[in-house]
Amino acid sequence: MKALRVVLFLFAMLAVHACGEQNTEYVQKAANPAFLHRSFAAVTDRIVHDIFSPPVASRIYAYSSIAAFEALIPSDSTLVSLAGQLNGLSPGPKPEVGKTYCFPLASVKALLKVGRALIFSESELDTYHDQIMTEFRATGIPEDVFDRSVAFGESVADHILKWADQDTYKQSRSFPKYSISSDPSTWKPTPPAYMDAVEPHWNKIRTLAIDSAGQFKPAPPLPFSTSPSSDFFKEAKEVHVVGRELSDEQRTIAAFWDCNPFVMNVRGHVMFATKKISPGGHWMNITRVACEQSKADMATSAEAYVRVAISLFDAFISCWDEKYRSRLIRPETYINQYIDKDWIPLLQTPPFPEYSSGHSTISGSASVALAGLFGEKFAFTDSTEVQYGMTVRSFSSFAHAAEEASISRLYGGIHYRRATEQGLISGRTIGEFIRNRVQTRKRPA
């Protein structure tokens, strides 16, 4: 009898050990950061498909990444909630004490639910959602843990969506369109589509970390003038000359950082659109590249996405505040009127005022966010544009990439040099402010 009890005890111990190994195995499999990277890529695909403007795309990235981060926090004791740090964000739901969860699953669920609520092509994202949920199940997550984790992710997503509804975005959909002014210094629609100005009221959207849209105003643009001796004319002339003498490398740089989500192509009497990734989407993909190269775990990856997304969101609001304050004429319009009526920029001019450069601003802020996590001298190869027919480009640092993104706007003929330089300065200032103000990890004692 005693021998039988010993055998049963040993059998029970082996059974517990086997369950422990199985439990550890599914936890490790479910915590694969590839689940997160692929889910952000799926949201990006929908953003490109639905042709969201760069500012609106940044809003989708911001709320999706915040949801993903908040749902993952209970899995890592060093992570800090953004509640109370971001404007208007209150503490969200908490997991039940004593219950087992798979928080990586909850994180992806929260990301996809928020992303789905903010895009148009829900059915396509639903297809991806079902696929990724099946893959999570295949890791061996117990059914009760799976259901509980999904429910927690949904509750976090609901909390974030309720907060997002209060940022004035929905109200801004009915705000009046931009009124074109007869003032010769101001922006006018540009060919070939002559589209309306994009998001003229974006400065009314609630910021996340900065205090207000006008907190980090760039230095003003040069005074408008049509005199050939004026600084403004000389600045426009530089765009004209550079555009006519572009090297192959400069053309490649301009194309690589074009990131125009809706390019209208004209072939004779036929017009058709080409869809591409937005500037913010490009930097979110650079975030993936950095995470994968550094072998970042799920928590660090979620932290990277959320810090970059917050920086992008606030940088767009700040930049758009300046765009519709200065309302400056684009180089294409000015050059055609006062320098060369037949000149055409290499890139298609985006439909909003010139100053300052949006790509420069958001590249500055995103590069600071990434450098804060991966280091100032983090070298990487950016493959973002490969799917759009271009090759990879390598950079010695995030700052290097931001500087190239900035100057690309001059090469493309869509910005004056001052807009690129001041935009980059503003973006970096915003990035530094957010890096210092927003805490995502507990600081060492």
N, C-alpha and C positions, 0 to 999 in steps of 0.2 A: 504493500500500500504506500509505504514511504517512497519507494522507488518510483511508483506511478505518479505521485505528487511532484517528484523532482522532474520527471519527464514532462509532465503537463506544464510545470513552471518554465522549464527551458523552452518548450514549444511556444508558450505565451510570449516569452521574451523575444524569441525569434520573430514572432508575428508582429510585435510592437516595433521591432527594429526594421522589419521590412516595410511596415507602414510609414515609419519615419523616413526611410530612404525614398519611398514613393512620394511622400509629401514634399521632401526637399527637391526632388526632381521636377515636380510640376511648378513649384515656386520659382526655381531657376529658369525653367523654360518660359514661363509667363512673364518673367522680368526681362526678357530680351528686348533691348531698346529698339530693335528693328520694327517691332509692332508700332512704336510711337513714330518712328521716322516714316514708315509707310503710310500711316494714317494722316500725318501732316501732308505728305505728297498727294494723297487722295483728295484732301481739301483743296490743295493748290490746283489740282487738275480741274476741279469744279469751278474754282475762281477764274481760271483761264477760259474754260468753256462758257461761263456765264458773262464774260467780259465786264467784270467789275472794275471800276476806276481804281487807280492806285490808293487814294485815301480810303475808299470803302473796303478794298482788299485788306488794308492794314487793320481795319476794325474787325474783320472776320478772324484774322490771325490772332489779334489780341485776346478777344474773348474766348476763342477756342483754346489757346495756350494757357490762359489763366484757369480755365476749367480743368484742363489736363493736370496742371500743376497742383491745384487745390485738392483734387481727388487722390493724388499720389502722396501727399504730405504724411498721412499716418504710417506709411511704410518706412519712413526714415526720420529718426528723432532729431536730426540736425536741420531739417527743412523748417522754414518759418512761413506761416500763412501770410498772404498779401492783404487780408482783411485788416482794416484800420490803417493800412499804408496807401492803398489806392483810393482815389477820391470816391466816396460813397459806398465802398464795398464793406459790408458788414460780415461778421463771422457766419460761415455756412454750416451745413449739417455735419454731424460727427458720426463715426461708426459706433455701433453698439459695443459696449464693453463686454469682453468675454466671448465675443463672436469672432470667427475666423473669416478673413477677407482676402481676396486677391486684388491688391490695390493697383497693380499695373493694368489689370483688366478694367477696373473702375475708371482709371485715368483715360484709357483709350475710349471707353464708352462715353465719358463726359465730353471729351474732345469732339467726337463724331456727332453727338447729339446737338451740341452748340453749333458746330459747323453746319450741320444740316438745316438748322433753324435760320441761318443767316445767308444761305445760298438759294438759287432758284431750281437747279437740277437735282432735286432731292432723290429721285429714283435711282440715278446713277450712283450716288453716294450710298444709298441703301444696299445696292448690290455689293459694294465693297464692304460695308458694315457686316452683312451676313457672312461674307467670306472670312473676315478677320475674327468674327465671333466663333466660327467653326474651328479656326486654327487655335484659338484660346482653349476651346473645349478639348481639342486633341492633345493638349499638354497634360491632361489628366486631372484637371481641376474638379473636385467633387461637386456634384450638382447643387447642393445647398450653398456651397461657397460661391459657385458661379452666379447663382441667382441673387445672392445677397450682395455680391460685388457689383453686379450690373445695376441693381436697385440703388446702391450708394452712388455710383457714377451718375445715374440719372438725376438723383436728388441734388448733387453738386451742380450739374448742368442747369437744372431748373433755377437754382439760386443765382447762378451767373447770368442766365437769360433775363430773369426778373430785374436784375441790376442793370443789364445792358439796355433794357427798355426805357430806362430813365435818363439816357445820355443825349436826348434831343434829336437823335438820328431820324426817328420816324416822323417827328414834326417837321424836320428840315426837308422832307420829301415834297412838302406843299409850299415851301418858301418860294418867293418870286425868282424868276430867272435873272441872270446877269443882264444889265442894260448896257448896250454898247454906247460909248460916249463919242462925241465928235472931236474931243480933245486929241490932237495928233500924237500925243505921248502915250496914249492908252492902248491896251490890247484890243485887237480885232480878230475875228475868226480867220483861220488860215486854210489854204488849199491842202488837199483836193476836196475834202468833205465839208469844210467850213462849219464844223460842229459847234454847238453851243458851249459856253464856258462850263467846265466841270467843277462841281461842288463850290459855288461861290459863297456858301454859308458854312463851310466846314469849320470855321473858327468858333462856331456856336456849339460844336459838339463838346461834351464834357471831356476834359483831359483825364489822364490816368494818374500820373505822378507829378507832372509840373503843375504849378498853381493855376495858370491860365494860358490861353492862346498867345497872349502878348508878353509873357514873362521873358522870353529870350528873342527880342527883336534883333534882326541883323542890322548892320550899318546900312543906311539908305542907298539906293542906286545912284549912279551919277546923274546930275541934272540933265534932263532931256534937251537936246539941241540938234538942229539940222545944219549948223555951221560946220564946214569942213575943218575949221581950226579948233572945234570943241572936243573935249575929252570923250563925250558920248559918241560923236561921229567917228572918232579914231577907234573907239571900242567896237563899234559896228563894222568899221573897215577891217579890223583884225579878223572878225568872224568871216568876212567875205574873202579875204586873202587866204586864210587858213583853209577854208572850204575849197578853194580852187587849187591848192597845192598840197593836198593830203597825200601822205605816204601810204604805202600798203599797210604798214603797222598801225597808223592812225585810223585808217578805215576799219581795220579789224577790231580795234579797241572800241570805236564808236558803235559798231554792230553788236559787239559782245554785250555792251551795257545799254543797248537801246531800250529793252524792257517796256516797249509801248504795247499795252494790252489790246489795242485795236488799231491796226494800220490799214488804211484804205488804199488799195492798189487800183491803178487806172491803166487799162489796156485798151486803147482806142476808145470805143463807146461803152466798154464794159468796166464796171467797178466791182471789186470784191474785197472782202476783209480778210486780214491775216491776224490770228490770235496768238498772243505771246504772254509770257510770264510778266508780272508787274515788278517794279523795282523792289518792293517789299518782299515779294515772293522769291526774288533772286537771293536776297539776304537770308531769308528763312532756309533756303536750300544750302547756302554757305554754312549755316548753322549745322545742318545735317552732316555736311562734309567734315566740319571740325569735330563733331561728336564721334563720327565713325573713325576718323583718323586717330583721335586720342583714346579710342576705345572707351568712351564715356558710358557709364551705366545708365539705367532708366532714370534715376533721380537727377543726375547731372544733365542728362539730355533734356528732361522736362524743364529744368532750371534754365538751361541755355535758350530754349525756345521762348520761354515766357519773358526773360530779360530782353531778348532781341525784339520780341513783338511789342512789348511796352514801349521800348525806345522808338520803334518805327511809328507807332500810333501817335505818340506825343510830338514827334518830329514832324509828321505830316500836318498836324493841327497848327503847329507853330509856323511852318512854312506857308501853308495856305492862308494863314492870317496875314502874312506879309504880301503874298501874291495879290490879294484883293484889297490891300491897302495901297500899294504902289501902282497896281494895275498896268505894269509896264509893257510897252510894245515889244513884240518878238523880233529877233534879228531878221527873219524872213520878210516880214512886213516892212520894216524900216529900210532894209537893203534894196528891196524892190522899188520902193518909193523914192529913195534919195541917192542910191549908189549904182545899182545894176538891176534893171527891170526883169532881166532874164535869169537871174541867179536863183538856184534851187538848193536848199540844204541837203546834205547827205541823208539825214534822218527826217522822217515826217514830223513836223512841229506838233506837239501835243496841244489839245484845246483848252488852254488856260494861260493866264498872264505869265510873263517871263521871270520876274524877280521874286524870290531868289530860286535857285535851282533845287527842285524837289529831290532829285536823285542824289545831289551833293549833300543835302541836309540829312536825308535818312541814312545815307551811307556813312556819314560821319557818326551819327548816333548809334547805328548798329555795330559799327567797327569798334567803338568804345565798349559796348556791352560785351562783345565777344572777347576782346582783349582782357577784360576784367576776369573772365573765366578761364581762358586758355593761354593767356600771356601776350605780352606786347610783341614778341618776335615769333609768333606761331606761323610757320610757313605752310602753305597748302596749295592744292591744285583744284581749281573750280571747274566743275563739269556741268554746271547748270544749263548752259546753252547748247550742249551736244544734241539734245532732242529737237533743237530748232535749226540744226544743220551747221553748227559751228564747232570748232575744236575747243579743247580745254585751254585754260590760261593759269599760270602759276604765279603765286605772290609770296613775298617774303614776310608779309604780316597782313593783318586786317586793315591797318592804316594804309598800307601800300595799295590794297584793293580799293579802298574808299577814295584814295587820291586818283586812281585811274578811272574809277566810275565818274568822278567829278569832272575831270578834264575831258572825258569822252563827250560831254555835252557841248563843249566848244568845237571839238572835231566834227561832231554831228551837225553843227550849224544851228542849233536850237537855243543856245544860251550865249550871252556875253561872258567874258572871263570873270567879271566882278560877281556875277550871279553864282558862278561855280565856286569861287574862292570864299565868298561870304557865306554861302550855303554850307560849305564844309565846316567853316568855323562855328556857325550856329549849331549844326548837328553835333559836333564834338562837345560843345558846351552843354547841350541838352543831355547827351549821353553821359557825361561826367556827373551832371546833377542827379540823374536817375541812378547811376551806379552807386553814388554815395548815399542817396536817400532811401532807395528800396532795398530791403534786406530779404534775401531768400534762404540764407543759412544762419544758424546761430553763430555769433561771433565768439572766438575763443575767450575764455575767462582771463 
